[in-house]
Amino acid sequence: MAVLKIITGVDNKVLRACSAPVKKIDRKVKRLVAEMIETMQAVEGLGIAASQVGVNLRVFIARLNFDTANEIIVPMINSEFLKESEQTEEGEEGCLSVPRVFGVVRRAKKVTIKYTDLRGQPQTLNLSDLNARIVQHETDHVDGILFVDKMVREIEEKDARNAI
């Protein structure tokens, strides 16, 4: 496998494009997922979308239950939100594709997300707090949206804590 190059820039056309649905989970998609996981781990990210490595497919990786004994890495293909709570919260975010920029973003506190796993099976997860924030951030990526578009206010890099 290989660590992939992460595309950067708020005006990058690949990052701003809406990603196409995955039609078939074949060897190529599975290899992409494996390389995305390796890349995310190499840069210590909490998530990464295919668009961030130059592939406009509705695929992203989420590191859920971060820094706990229950931490898992979940590839999500063709995800969609079934429900988002009305209750929101502000939280710090950063992005592998927008280096050295951190800001506060308001997002739903809880979400229910439906996606396809690598075996082609439909899955549904109810997520809250940081887990919900991660999948909302990554879903924005596959929709061509960056966190800076939703940022309430920017924060100094030195003041950023636990940013995505």
C-alpha positions in Angstrom: 0.0 0.0 0.0 1.0 3.6 -0.2 0.5 6.9 1.6 -1.4 9.1 -0.8 -0.8 12.8 -1.5 -3.4 15.0 0.3 -4.8 17.7 -1.9 -4.9 21.1 -0.3 -6.5 24.5 -0.9 -9.9 26.1 -0.4 -10.2 26.8 -4.1 -9.1 23.4 -5.3 -11.6 22.2 -7.9 -11.3 18.5 -6.8 -12.2 19.5 -3.2 -15.1 21.7 -4.4 -16.7 19.0 -6.6 -19.6 16.9 -5.5 -18.4 13.3 -5.5 -20.0 10.6 -7.6 -21.7 7.6 -5.9 -19.8 4.3 -5.9 -21.5 1.9 -8.3 -19.6 -1.2 -7.5 -17.3 -2.1 -4.5 -14.5 -3.8 -6.5 -10.8 -4.4 -5.9 -10.0 -0.8 -7.0 -12.4 0.7 -4.3 -11.0 -1.6 -1.7 -7.5 -0.6 -2.5 -8.4 3.1 -2.4 -10.0 2.5 1.1 -6.9 0.7 2.3 -4.6 3.5 1.1 -6.9 6.2 2.6 -6.7 4.4 5.9 -2.9 4.2 5.7 -2.8 7.9 4.7 -5.1 9.0 7.6 -3.1 7.1 10.1 0.2 8.5 8.8 -0.9 12.0 9.3 -2.9 11.2 12.5 -6.2 12.4 11.1 -9.7 11.6 12.5 -11.1 11.2 9.0 -10.3 11.5 5.3 -12.5 11.6 2.2 -11.6 10.3 -1.2 -11.7 13.8 -2.7 -8.9 14.8 -0.4 -6.7 12.3 -2.2 -7.9 13.3 -5.6 -10.7 10.8 -6.2 -14.2 12.2 -6.5 -16.1 9.2 -5.1 -18.5 9.2 -2.2 -16.1 7.4 0.1 -14.7 8.4 3.4 -13.0 7.0 6.4 -14.0 7.9 10.0 -12.0 7.2 13.1 -14.7 6.7 15.7 -14.4 6.7 19.5 -11.0 8.4 19.1 -8.4 7.8 21.7 -10.4 5.2 23.6 -10.2 1.5 24.0 -13.1 1.2 21.6 -11.5 3.2 18.8 -12.5 1.9 15.3 -11.8 2.9 11.8 -14.9 2.8 9.6 -15.0 3.1 5.8 -18.3 4.7 4.7 -19.4 4.4 1.1 -22.4 6.3 -0.4 -23.3 7.7 3.0 -26.4 9.7 3.7 -27.9 11.2 6.9 -31.2 9.8 7.9 -31.6 12.1 10.9 -29.8 15.1 12.4 -30.7 16.4 15.9 -32.0 19.9 16.2 -29.7 20.3 19.2 -26.3 21.7 17.9 -23.0 22.4 19.5 -19.9 24.3 18.5 -16.6 22.6 18.3 -13.1 23.1 17.0 -12.2 21.7 13.6 -9.2 21.6 11.4 -8.7 19.8 8.1 -5.9 17.9 6.3 -6.8 19.8 3.1 -6.7 23.2 4.8 -3.4 23.0 6.8 -2.8 25.3 9.7 -6.3 26.7 9.8 -8.6 25.9 12.7 -12.0 27.2 13.6 -15.2 26.7 15.5 -18.0 25.1 13.5 -21.6 24.6 14.7 -22.9 21.1 13.9 -25.7 18.7 14.9 -24.9 17.1 18.2 -26.4 13.7 17.1 -26.8 12.1 13.7 -28.1 8.9 12.2 -26.0 7.9 9.1 -26.7 5.2 6.6 -23.8 3.9 4.5 -22.5 0.8 2.6 -19.6 -1.1 4.1 -16.7 -2.7 2.2 -18.7 -6.0 1.9 -21.5 -4.1 0.1 -23.8 -4.4 3.1 -26.0 -1.5 4.2 -25.2 -0.2 7.7 -26.7 2.4 10.0 -25.0 4.2 12.9 -26.4 6.5 15.6 -23.6 8.9 16.5 -23.1 11.8 18.9 -20.6 14.4 19.9 -17.1 14.0 18.3 -18.2 10.9 16.3 -21.1 12.9 14.8 -18.8 15.8 14.1 -16.4 13.6 12.2 -19.0 12.1 9.9 -20.6 15.5 9.2 -17.1 17.0 8.4 -16.3 14.1 6.0 -19.8 14.0 4.4 -19.3 17.7 3.7 -16.1 16.8 1.8 -17.9 14.4 -0.5 -20.4 17.2 -1.1 -17.7 19.6 -2.1 -18.0 21.6 1.2 -15.0 22.6 3.4 -15.2 23.3 7.1 -14.1 26.9 6.5 -17.5 27.4 4.7 -19.3 26.7 7.9 -16.8 28.2 10.3 -18.3 30.5 13.0 -14.9 31.9 13.9 -11.3 31.2 13.3 -9.0 30.3 16.2 -5.2 30.5 16.5 -3.3 27.3 15.7 -1.7 27.5 19.1 -5.1 27.6 20.8 -6.6 24.6 18.8 -7.3 21.6 21.0 -8.8 18.3 19.8 -9.5 19.6 16.3 -10.6 17.2 13.6 
